Amino acid sequence: MILTQILQPDCIKVPVENQDKEAVITELVDLLDSNVLLLDRDTALDAVMTRERIQSTGTGAGIAIPHGKCNAVKELVMAIGIAHEPIDFNSIDSKPVTTPILPVSPADQTGPHIQALATISRLMLNEEFRQQHEKATCADEVYELLNNQQNQ
């Protein structure tokens, strides 16, 4: 799966404005909503927050992948944030998060959702890429890094 085919440059926020997990998730959902990618903002936010309450999506190494499946989208959409001040996400490695990545999928489309999560995880295992990503200063730089990494 090519993430830059899902991710719109306008759905990247550098830096995120909030420093609290729930507020950052809300900020990224609002970013999707402001780009008219959600049919129902509140349903999407509820799906992501419900998933987050089950188990933290802080995957370690400064990455969190809060995500949800719901009927608030017609197709897989995604937002990315870069936090200049680390966020406590109750991550599995107990380290704070600097890169929250938020995919939202239709409830009836499991395949693309799982593929997106796997692709994000695989990309973020590359330490050099992850460090470049964390240091990005603008949305265009994040998008270009993703694009270049996936076209290698």
Secondary structure, 3 states (H helix, E strand, C coil): CCHHHCCCHHHEECCCCCCEHHHHHHHHHHHHHHCCCCCCHHHHHHHHHHHHHHCCCEEECCEECCCEEECCCCCCEEEEECCCCCEECCCCCCCCECEEEEEEEECCCHHHHHHHHHHHHHHHCCHHHHHHHHCCCCHHHHHHHHHHHHCC
